[in-house]
Amino acid sequence: MQEQEFKKLLDKYLNQSISNQELEILEKFKQELKLAHLEPHFNDEAHKNAIKESLWTSINTQTRSKRRKSIVWKVSAAAAVFIGLMATGYFYLQNNTSNTNLIIPENAITLQLENGETKVINEDGQVEILDAVGNVVGQQDGKRLKYANTDSKNELVYNTLNVPNGKTFQLQLSDGTIVHLNAGSSIKYPVQFIEGSNRQISVTGEAYLDVAKDPEHPFIVNTNGLNVRVLGTQFNVSAYPEDETTEVVLVEGAVSLYTEKEEYGSEKNVYLKPGFKGSFDKVKNNIDTSEVITNLYTSWVNGKLVFRNMTFNNIMKKLERHYDVTIINNNSDLTYEEFNANFGNEPIEDVLMELKANYGIEYQFLNDKIIIE
């Protein structure tokens, strides 16, 4: 949570205009403070008493003059505890702008802001994203984060969204481009694009993009040594660090592929048509193309997993990311064998049972790991 956001919510709490959703955000922050065992940073005892007196004066004034009809606000021991923790939060945010000491829950979606602060994105939350001076630049609504197209900036300011294994998330950039992020992926993007410049982002992992059309501002995705340049189109890019190749599958429109060592417009650029896949080999530094069935590569956006002639090794990697599990393959004969399979939203146990029923693959659960025998 940023200091500006905290001040805004605390002010709403004190004047009784806070909504239930906003109150829930404060409650979650309160729990984070308790888990971190944080104490207020007062200059001295006089400073502590002055702040305490100021808070109580404000609370008493607000409870007398702005009492809602449907809510009876009482200054009680419970309220004192809550306000005390909120005061702790205020001083913590003042003295720790990067929030490095707050505990980030394991397997949490996180957003790194321009000042280095890391925010935890709760999938059922509704939070405003603020810039360095407190202006609202984005709004989270559940599993979607939407940035506003505000006044043009003279300098690029970047945010980075990280999605862990086992989760997916949707992002709308300030130009209207929609990005679906798959499990174990991240994206670095400008809060606002600059007039007269290319729209440029970086993706690690897998993302499906529906790029807003803007002929005057080409859209460029940098991913694992490959550049994907478009004007307005829909495509899937898969570039996990451990993969030997980066794959771009074009659903609609047109894209140009070229490596980081090349320039756009050179004779080495590769142009894709809808229904084709471009595969960039990082070792050989070349790009091959082939015609594909696009929905085999984009089914994950709708929560489905579709494997066609895929090696067992690659299937296990995708299952690990999708379900946030660890799979150890002790059957080397399966590693490069190819399989076909379709899965929906069923739990990993059902997936393994189906693989066993169809292909005779044996497995067991051992110490929170899945062992292929």
Sine and cosine of phi, psi and omega as CSV:
sin_phi,cos_phi,sin_psi,cos_psi,sin_omega,cos_omega
0.00,0.00,0.71,-0.70,0.05,-1.00
-0.99,0.13,0.40,-0.92,-0.02,-1.00
-0.87,0.49,-0.67,0.74,-0.01,-1.00
-0.88,0.48,-0.67,0.75,0.01,-1.00
-0.91,0.42,-0.67,0.75,0.00,-1.00
-0.89,0.45,-0.71,0.70,0.01,-1.00
-0.86,0.52,-0.66,0.75,-0.02,-1.00
-0.90,0.44,-0.70,0.71,-0.01,-1.00
-0.94,0.34,-0.63,0.78,0.01,-1.00
-0.91,0.42,-0.62,0.78,0.04,-1.00
-0.89,0.46,-0.66,0.76,0.03,-1.00
-0.91,0.42,-0.59,0.81,0.03,-1.00
-0.90,0.43,-0.69,0.72,-0.05,-1.00
-0.94,0.35,-0.57,0.82,0.00,-1.00
-0.99,-0.13,0.19,0.98,0.15,-0.99
0.92,0.40,0.45,0.89,0.04,-1.00
-0.96,-0.28,0.13,0.99,-0.06,-1.00
-0.96,0.27,0.65,-0.76,0.03,-1.00
-1.00,0.09,0.22,-0.98,0.02,-1.00
-0.88,0.47,-0.62,0.78,0.00,-1.00
-0.92,0.40,-0.65,0.76,0.03,-1.00
-0.93,0.38,-0.61,0.79,0.04,-1.00
-0.90,0.44,-0.58,0.81,0.04,-1.00
-0.90,0.43,-0.60,0.80,0.04,-1.00
-0.89,0.46,-0.69,0.72,0.05,-1.00
-0.89,0.45,-0.63,0.78,0.00,-1.00
-0.90,0.44,-0.65,0.76,0.02,-1.00
-0.91,0.42,-0.63,0.77,0.03,-1.00
-0.91,0.42,-0.62,0.78,0.04,-1.00
-0.87,0.50,-0.66,0.75,0.01,-1.00
-0.91,0.41,-0.61,0.79,0.05,-1.00
-0.88,0.47,-0.65,0.76,0.01,-1.00
-0.91,0.42,-0.65,0.76,0.00,-1.00
-0.91,0.41,-0.65,0.76,0.02,-1.00
-0.90,0.43,-0.58,0.82,-0.02,-1.00
-0.99,0.14,-0.07,1.00,0.01,-1.00
0.80,0.59,0.75,0.67,-0.05,-1.00
-1.00,0.01,0.54,-0.84,0.06,-1.00
-0.86,-0.52,0.50,-0.87,0.02,-1.00
-0.89,0.46,0.49,-0.87,0.03,-1.00
-0.97,-0.23,1.00,0.05,0.01,-1.00
-1.00,-0.08,0.53,-0.85,0.02,-1.00
-0.92,0.39,-0.69,0.72,0.03,-1.00
-0.31,-0.95,-0.07,-1.00,-0.04,-1.00
-0.91,0.42,-0.60,0.80,0.02,-1.00
-0.90,0.44,-0.65,0.76,0.03,-1.00
-0.89,0.45,-0.67,0.74,0.01,-1.00
-0.87,0.49,-0.73,0.69,-0.02,-1.00
-0.92,0.39,-0.58,0.81,0.01,-1.00
-0.91,0.42,-0.69,0.73,0.02,-1.00
-0.91,0.41,-0.68,0.73,0.00,-1.00
-0.87,0.49,-0.71,0.71,0.00,-1.00
-0.90,0.44,-0.64,0.77,0.00,-1.00
-0.89,0.45,-0.68,0.73,0.01,-1.00
-0.89,0.45,-0.72,0.69,-0.03,-1.00
-0.92,0.39,-0.60,0.80,0.05,-1.00
-0.88,0.48,-0.69,0.72,0.00,-1.00
-0.90,0.43,-0.68,0.73,-0.02,-1.00
-0.89,0.46,-0.74,0.67,-0.03,-1.00
-0.89,0.45,-0.64,0.77,0.02,-1.00
-0.90,0.44,-0.73,0.69,-0.05,-1.00
-0.92,0.39,-0.64,0.77,-0.04,-1.00
-0.93,0.36,-0.41,0.91,0.03,-1.00
-0.99,0.11,-0.61,0.79,-0.18,-0.98
-0.98,-0.18,-0.33,0.94,-0.10,-1.00
-0.77,-0.64,0.74,0.67,-0.05,-1.00
-0.98,0.19,0.82,-0.58,0.05,-1.00
-0.96,0.29,0.47,-0.88,0.01,-1.00
-0.92,0.40,-0.62,0.79,-0.11,-0.99
-1.00,0.03,-0.14,0.99,-0.07,-1.00
-0.75,-0.66,0.77,-0.64,0.07,-1.00
-0.97,-0.25,0.93,-0.37,-0.04,-1.00
-1.00,0.01,0.77,-0.64,-0.01,-1.00
-0.83,-0.56,0.68,-0.73,0.11,-0.99
-1.00,0.10,0.97,-0.24,-0.10,-0.99
-0.79,-0.62,0.03,-1.00,0.04,-1.00
-0.88,0.47,-0.63,0.78,0.02,-1.00
-0.90,0.44,-0.67,0.74,0.02,-1.00
-0.90,0.44,-0.61,0.79,0.00,-1.00
-0.89,0.45,-0.66,0.75,0.03,-1.00
-0.89,0.46,-0.70,0.71,-0.03,-1.00
-0.89,0.46,-0.75,0.66,-0.02,-1.00
-0.90,0.43,-0.59,0.81,0.05,-1.00
-0.87,0.50,-0.68,0.73,0.03,-1.00
-0.93,0.37,-0.57,0.82,0.03,-1.00
-0.92,0.38,-0.59,0.81,0.07,-1.00
-0.90,0.43,-0.65,0.76,0.09,-1.00
-0.83,0.55,-0.72,0.70,0.00,-1.00
-0.88,0.47,-0.63,0.78,-0.01,-1.00
-0.88,0.47,-0.75,0.66,-0.02,-1.00
-0.94,0.34,-0.54,0.84,0.04,-1.00
-0.90,0.44,-0.71,0.71,-0.03,-1.00
-0.93,0.37,-0.54,0.84,0.05,-1.00
-0.91,0.41,-0.63,0.77,-0.12,-0.99
-0.99,-0.14,-0.12,0.99,-0.01,-1.00
-0.69,-0.72,0.97,0.25,-0.11,-0.99
-0.90,0.43,-0.44,0.90,-0.03,-1.00
-1.00,0.07,-0.19,0.98,0.03,-1.00
0.86,0.51,0.49,0.87,-0.11,-0.99
-0.94,0.34,-0.35,0.94,-0.06,-1.00
-1.00,0.03,-0.23,0.97,0.02,-1.00
-0.95,0.33,0.63,-0.78,-0.03,-1.00
-0.97,0.25,0.81,-0.59,0.09,-1.00
-1.00,-0.09,0.86,-0.51,-0.03,-1.00
-0.84,0.54,0.54,-0.84,0.03,-1.00
-0.89,0.45,0.64,-0.77,0.05,-1.00
0.88,0.48,0.64,0.77,0.00,-1.00
-0.99,-0.16,0.56,-0.83,0.18,-0.98
-0.96,0.27,0.76,-0.65,-0.06,-1.00
-0.80,-0.61,0.47,-0.88,0.04,-1.00
-0.81,-0.59,0.88,-0.48,0.05,-1.00
-1.00,-0.09,0.84,-0.55,-0.08,-1.00
-1.00,-0.01,0.07,-1.00,-0.08,-1.00
-0.87,0.50,-0.50,0.87,-0.04,-1.00
-1.00,-0.02,0.13,0.99,0.01,-1.00
1.00,-0.02,-0.15,0.99,0.02,-1.00
-0.92,0.38,0.60,-0.80,0.05,-1.00
-0.93,-0.36,0.83,-0.55,0.03,-1.00
-0.97,-0.25,0.65,-0.76,0.12,-0.99
-1.00,0.03,0.79,-0.61,0.00,-1.00
-0.99,-0.17,0.96,-0.29,0.08,-1.00
-0.98,0.19,0.74,-0.67,-0.13,-0.99
-0.91,0.40,-0.31,0.95,0.04,-1.00
-0.95,-0.30,0.23,0.97,-0.09,-1.00
-1.00,0.01,0.21,-0.98,0.10,-0.99
-0.67,-0.74,0.98,-0.20,-0.15,-0.99
-0.75,-0.66,0.62,-0.78,0.10,-0.99
-1.00,0.06,0.66,-0.75,0.07,-1.00
-0.98,-0.17,0.83,-0.56,-0.08,-1.00
-0.94,-0.34,0.47,-0.88,0.10,-0.99
-1.00,0.04,-0.15,-0.99,-0.12,-0.99
-0.90,0.44,-0.41,0.91,-0.03,-1.00
-0.96,-0.27,0.16,0.99,0.10,-1.00
1.00,-0.08,0.09,1.00,0.05,-1.00
-0.98,0.20,0.62,-0.78,0.03,-1.00
-0.97,0.23,0.86,-0.51,0.01,-1.00
-0.92,-0.40,-0.24,0.97,-0.01,-1.00
-0.38,-0.93,0.24,-0.97,-0.03,-1.00
-0.62,-0.78,0.81,-0.59,0.10,-1.00
-1.00,-0.05,0.72,-0.70,0.09,-1.00
-0.73,-0.68,1.00,-0.05,-0.03,-1.00
0.91,0.41,-0.81,-0.59,-0.08,-1.00
-1.00,0.00,0.43,0.90,0.02,-1.00
-0.69,-0.73,0.72,-0.70,0.04,-1.00
-0.88,-0.48,0.85,-0.53,-0.10,-0.99
-0.87,-0.50,0.80,-0.60,0.04,-1.00
-0.99,-0.14,0.61,-0.79,-0.04,-1.00
-1.00,0.08,0.51,-0.86,0.07,-1.00
-1.00,-0.05,1.00,0.06,-0.07,-1.00
-1.00,-0.08,-0.26,-0.97,-0.01,-1.00
-0.85,0.52,0.60,-0.80,-0.03,-1.00
-0.87,0.49,0.66,-0.75,0.02,-1.00
-0.99,-0.16,0.42,-0.91,0.05,-1.00
-1.00,-0.06,-0.17,0.99,-0.04,-1.00
-0.66,-0.75,0.68,-0.73,0.01,-1.00
-0.96,0.27,0.73,-0.68,0.07,-1.00
-0.83,-0.55,0.80,-0.60,-0.14,-0.99
-0.96,-0.28,0.58,-0.82,0.24,-0.97
-0.88,-0.47,0.41,-0.91,0.05,-1.00
-0.78,-0.63,0.83,-0.55,0.00,-1.00
-0.96,-0.27,0.79,-0.61,-0.03,-1.00
-0.89,-0.47,0.81,-0.58,0.01,-1.00
-0.92,-0.40,0.87,-0.49,-0.07,-1.00
-0.98,0.20,0.09,-1.00,0.10,-1.00
-0.86,0.51,0.55,-0.84,0.04,-1.00
1.00,0.04,-0.02,1.00,-0.04,-1.00
-0.67,-0.74,0.35,-0.94,0.14,-0.99
-0.75,-0.66,0.29,-0.96,-0.04,-1.00
-0.41,-0.91,0.42,-0.91,-0.01,-1.00
-0.88,-0.48,0.67,-0.74,-0.03,-1.00
-0.78,-0.62,0.73,-0.69,0.14,-0.99
-0.92,-0.39,0.89,-0.46,0.00,-1.00
-0.97,0.25,0.19,-0.98,-0.11,-0.99
-0.91,0.42,-0.37,0.93,0.02,-1.00
-1.00,0.03,-0.02,1.00,-0.01,-1.00
0.99,-0.16,-0.09,1.00,0.05,-1.00
-0.90,0.44,0.73,-0.69,0.01,-1.00
-0.98,-0.21,0.76,-0.65,0.02,-1.00
-0.83,-0.56,0.84,-0.54,0.13,-0.99
-0.99,-0.16,0.85,-0.52,0.00,-1.00
-0.98,-0.20,0.79,-0.62,0.03,-1.00
-0.99,0.11,0.14,-0.99,-0.02,-1.00
-0.85,0.52,0.61,-0.79,0.04,-1.00
0.93,0.36,0.58,0.82,-0.08,-1.00
-0.79,-0.61,0.31,-0.95,0.06,-1.00
-0.56,-0.83,0.38,-0.92,0.01,-1.00
-0.62,-0.79,0.72,-0.70,0.08,-1.00
-0.93,-0.37,0.79,-0.62,-0.17,-0.99
-0.49,-0.87,0.44,-0.90,0.07,-1.00
-0.96,0.28,0.62,-0.78,0.12,-0.99
-0.88,0.48,-0.64,0.77,0.10,-1.00
-0.69,-0.72,0.66,-0.75,0.11,-0.99
-0.99,0.14,0.43,-0.90,-0.05,-1.00
-0.99,-0.12,0.73,-0.68,0.03,-1.00
-0.85,0.53,0.76,-0.65,0.04,-1.00
1.00,0.01,-0.03,1.00,0.00,-1.00
-0.88,-0.47,0.34,-0.94,0.07,-1.00
-0.90,0.44,0.48,-0.88,0.12,-0.99
-1.00,-0.01,0.93,-0.36,-0.15,-0.99
-0.79,-0.61,0.75,-0.66,0.02,-1.00
-0.72,-0.70,0.21,-0.98,0.07,-1.00
-0.81,-0.59,0.68,-0.73,-0.03,-1.00
-0.79,-0.61,0.72,-0.69,0.18,-0.98
-0.86,-0.51,0.76,-0.65,-0.06,-1.00
0.98,-0.21,-0.71,-0.70,-0.06,-1.00
-0.76,-0.65,0.68,-0.73,0.00,-1.00
-0.53,-0.85,0.57,-0.82,0.14,-0.99
-0.94,-0.35,0.81,-0.58,-0.10,-1.00
-0.88,-0.47,0.71,-0.70,0.17,-0.99
-0.91,-0.42,0.99,-0.10,-0.18,-0.98
-0.99,0.12,0.77,-0.64,0.06,-1.00
-0.92,0.40,0.70,-0.71,-0.03,-1.00
-0.96,0.27,0.75,-0.66,0.04,-1.00
-0.35,-0.94,1.00,0.06,-0.10,-1.00
-0.83,0.55,-0.45,0.89,-0.04,-1.00
-0.99,0.14,-0.21,0.98,-0.04,-1.00
-0.71,-0.71,1.00,0.07,0.02,-1.00
-0.83,0.56,0.53,-0.85,-0.02,-1.00
-0.97,-0.25,0.81,-0.59,-0.06,-1.00
-0.82,-0.58,0.79,-0.61,0.07,-1.00
-0.96,-0.28,0.86,-0.51,0.12,-0.99
-1.00,-0.09,0.82,-0.57,-0.03,-1.00
-0.49,-0.87,0.94,-0.34,0.16,-0.99
0.81,0.59,0.72,0.70,0.06,-1.00
1.00,0.01,-0.02,1.00,-0.03,-1.00
-0.86,-0.51,0.62,-0.78,0.11,-0.99
-0.95,-0.30,0.73,-0.69,0.08,-1.00
-0.89,-0.46,0.90,-0.44,-0.09,-1.00
-0.93,-0.38,0.78,-0.62,-0.04,-1.00
-0.64,-0.77,0.25,-0.97,0.15,-0.99
-0.95,-0.30,-0.64,0.77,0.04,-1.00
-0.10,-1.00,0.91,-0.42,-0.15,-0.99
-0.18,-0.98,0.08,-1.00,0.08,-1.00
-0.82,-0.57,0.81,-0.59,-0.01,-1.00
-0.43,-0.90,0.30,-0.95,0.03,-1.00
-0.90,-0.43,0.71,-0.70,0.06,-1.00
-0.83,-0.56,0.75,-0.67,0.01,-1.00
-0.81,-0.58,0.90,-0.44,-0.09,-1.00
-0.53,-0.85,0.90,0.44,0.07,-1.00
-0.97,0.26,0.56,-0.83,-0.08,-1.00
-0.82,0.57,-0.57,0.82,-0.07,-1.00
-0.99,0.13,-0.17,0.99,-0.01,-1.00
-0.97,0.23,0.62,-0.78,0.01,-1.00
-0.97,0.24,-0.42,0.91,-0.01,-1.00
-0.79,-0.61,0.49,-0.87,0.14,-0.99
-0.98,-0.22,0.78,-0.62,-0.09,-1.00
-0.91,-0.42,0.71,-0.70,0.09,-1.00
-0.84,-0.55,0.87,-0.50,0.00,-1.00
-0.92,-0.38,0.85,-0.53,-0.07,-1.00
-1.00,-0.08,0.83,-0.55,0.02,-1.00
-1.00,-0.09,-0.65,0.76,-0.08,-1.00
-0.46,-0.89,0.60,-0.80,0.05,-1.00
1.00,-0.04,-0.60,-0.80,0.00,-1.00
-0.47,-0.89,0.54,-0.84,0.05,-1.00
-0.67,-0.74,0.40,-0.92,0.09,-1.00
-0.89,-0.46,0.74,-0.67,-0.01,-1.00
-0.93,-0.36,0.73,-0.69,0.08,-1.00
-0.41,-0.91,0.52,-0.86,-0.07,-1.00
-0.98,0.21,0.22,-0.98,-0.01,-1.00
-0.91,0.42,-0.35,0.94,-0.01,-1.00
-1.00,0.08,-0.13,0.99,-0.03,-1.00
-0.95,-0.33,0.22,-0.98,0.07,-1.00
-0.95,-0.30,0.48,-0.88,0.05,-1.00
-0.91,0.41,0.68,-0.73,0.03,-1.00
0.99,-0.11,-0.07,1.00,0.02,-1.00
-0.97,0.24,0.25,-0.97,-0.03,-1.00
-0.93,0.37,-0.25,0.97,0.01,-1.00
-1.00,0.09,-0.12,0.99,0.04,-1.00
-0.89,0.46,0.60,-0.80,0.02,-1.00
-0.92,-0.39,0.79,-0.62,-0.02,-1.00
-0.96,-0.27,0.75,-0.66,0.00,-1.00
-0.97,-0.22,0.58,-0.82,0.16,-0.99
-0.97,-0.26,0.35,-0.94,0.03,-1.00
-0.83,0.56,0.66,-0.75,-0.01,-1.00
1.00,0.01,0.11,0.99,0.00,-1.00
-0.89,-0.46,0.44,-0.90,0.05,-1.00
-0.88,-0.47,0.70,-0.72,0.13,-0.99
-0.96,-0.28,0.78,-0.63,-0.03,-1.00
-0.89,-0.46,0.88,-0.47,-0.01,-1.00
-0.99,-0.17,0.90,-0.43,0.04,-1.00
-1.00,0.07,0.92,-0.40,-0.09,-1.00
-0.93,0.36,-0.48,0.88,-0.01,-1.00
-0.98,0.20,-0.75,0.66,-0.03,-1.00
-0.99,0.15,-0.26,0.97,0.01,-1.00
0.85,0.52,0.68,0.73,0.06,-1.00
-0.71,-0.71,0.31,-0.95,-0.06,-1.00
-0.86,-0.51,0.84,-0.54,0.08,-1.00
-0.95,-0.30,0.45,-0.89,0.02,-1.00
-0.82,-0.57,0.49,-0.87,0.05,-1.00
-0.41,-0.91,0.47,-0.88,0.03,-1.00
-0.99,0.14,0.69,-0.72,-0.08,-1.00
-0.66,-0.75,0.21,-0.98,0.17,-0.99
-1.00,-0.01,0.95,-0.33,-0.21,-0.98
-0.89,0.46,-0.58,0.82,-0.08,-1.00
-0.93,0.37,-0.23,0.97,0.11,-0.99
-0.93,0.37,-0.42,0.91,-0.06,-1.00
-0.98,-0.18,-0.24,0.97,-0.06,-1.00
-0.91,-0.41,0.03,1.00,-0.06,-1.00
-0.89,0.46,-0.42,0.91,-0.04,-1.00
-0.89,0.45,-0.42,0.91,0.01,-1.00
-0.87,0.49,-0.53,0.85,0.01,-1.00
-0.99,-0.15,0.29,0.96,0.08,-1.00
0.99,0.15,0.25,0.97,-0.03,-1.00
-0.94,-0.34,0.45,-0.89,0.09,-1.00
-0.87,-0.50,0.85,-0.53,0.00,-1.00
-0.82,-0.57,0.86,-0.52,0.00,-1.00
-0.89,-0.45,0.79,-0.61,0.04,-1.00
-0.76,-0.65,0.88,-0.47,0.00,-1.00
0.77,0.64,0.70,0.71,-0.02,-1.00
-0.96,-0.27,0.65,-0.76,0.00,-1.00
-0.92,0.40,0.47,-0.88,0.00,-1.00
-0.86,0.50,-0.59,0.81,0.01,-1.00
-0.88,0.48,-0.70,0.71,0.01,-1.00
-0.94,0.35,-0.59,0.81,0.04,-1.00
-0.89,0.47,-0.68,0.74,0.00,-1.00
-0.89,0.46,-0.64,0.77,0.03,-1.00
-0.88,0.48,-0.69,0.72,-0.02,-1.00
-0.92,0.38,-0.62,0.79,0.04,-1.00
-0.91,0.40,-0.63,0.78,0.04,-1.00
-0.87,0.50,-0.71,0.70,-0.01,-1.00
-0.94,0.34,-0.68,0.73,-0.08,-1.00
-0.90,0.43,-0.65,0.76,-0.08,-1.00
-0.97,-0.25,-0.04,1.00,-0.04,-1.00
0.81,0.58,0.83,0.55,0.02,-1.00
-0.79,-0.61,0.21,-0.98,0.09,-1.00
-0.93,-0.38,0.82,-0.57,-0.02,-1.00
-0.88,-0.47,0.81,-0.59,0.05,-1.00
-0.93,-0.37,0.86,-0.50,-0.04,-1.00
-0.99,-0.11,0.95,-0.31,0.04,-1.00
-0.99,-0.11,0.09,1.00,0.02,-1.00
-0.93,-0.36,1.00,0.00,-0.08,-1.00
-0.90,0.44,-0.37,0.93,0.01,-1.00
-0.91,0.41,-0.38,0.93,-0.03,-1.00
-1.00,0.08,-0.32,0.95,-0.23,-0.97
-0.76,0.65,-0.77,0.64,-0.09,-1.00
-0.95,-0.31,0.18,0.98,0.08,-1.00
-0.96,0.26,0.63,-0.78,-0.07,-1.00
-0.99,-0.14,0.60,-0.80,-0.05,-1.00
-0.70,-0.72,0.34,-0.94,0.15,-0.99
-0.86,-0.50,0.70,-0.71,0.00,-1.00
-0.29,-0.96,0.49,-0.87,0.09,-1.00
-0.79,-0.61,0.73,-0.68,0.06,-1.00
-0.70,-0.71,0.55,-0.83,0.04,-1.00
-0.98,-0.21,-0.82,-0.57,-0.02,-1.00
-0.98,-0.19,0.32,0.95,-0.03,-1.00
-0.94,0.35,0.41,-0.91,0.00,-1.00
-0.92,0.38,0.29,-0.96,-0.06,-1.00
-0.87,0.50,-0.52,0.85,0.01,-1.00
-0.87,0.49,-0.66,0.75,0.01,-1.00
-0.93,0.36,-0.59,0.81,0.03,-1.00
-0.89,0.46,-0.71,0.70,-0.01,-1.00
-0.92,0.40,-0.61,0.79,0.04,-1.00
-0.89,0.45,-0.62,0.78,0.02,-1.00
-0.93,0.37,-0.65,0.76,0.06,-1.00
-0.89,0.45,-0.60,0.80,0.03,-1.00
-0.93,0.37,-0.68,0.73,-0.03,-1.00
-0.92,0.40,-0.63,0.77,-0.09,-1.00
-1.00,0.05,-0.54,0.84,-0.12,-0.99
-0.81,-0.59,0.04,1.00,0.05,-1.00
0.94,0.34,0.42,0.91,-0.02,-1.00
-0.98,0.18,0.86,-0.52,-0.03,-1.00
-1.00,-0.04,0.55,-0.84,-0.04,-1.00
-0.42,-0.91,0.24,-0.97,0.14,-0.99
-0.46,-0.89,0.43,-0.90,0.08,-1.00
-1.00,-0.07,0.79,-0.62,-0.04,-1.00
-0.60,-0.80,0.91,-0.41,0.04,-1.00
0.80,0.60,0.79,0.62,0.03,-1.00
0.90,0.43,0.29,0.96,0.07,-1.00
-0.85,-0.53,0.41,-0.91,0.06,-1.00
-0.97,-0.25,0.85,-0.52,-0.04,-1.00
-0.96,-0.29,0.86,-0.51,0.08,-1.00
-1.00,0.03,0.82,-0.57,-0.13,-0.99
-0.97,-0.23,0.00,0.00,0.00,0.00
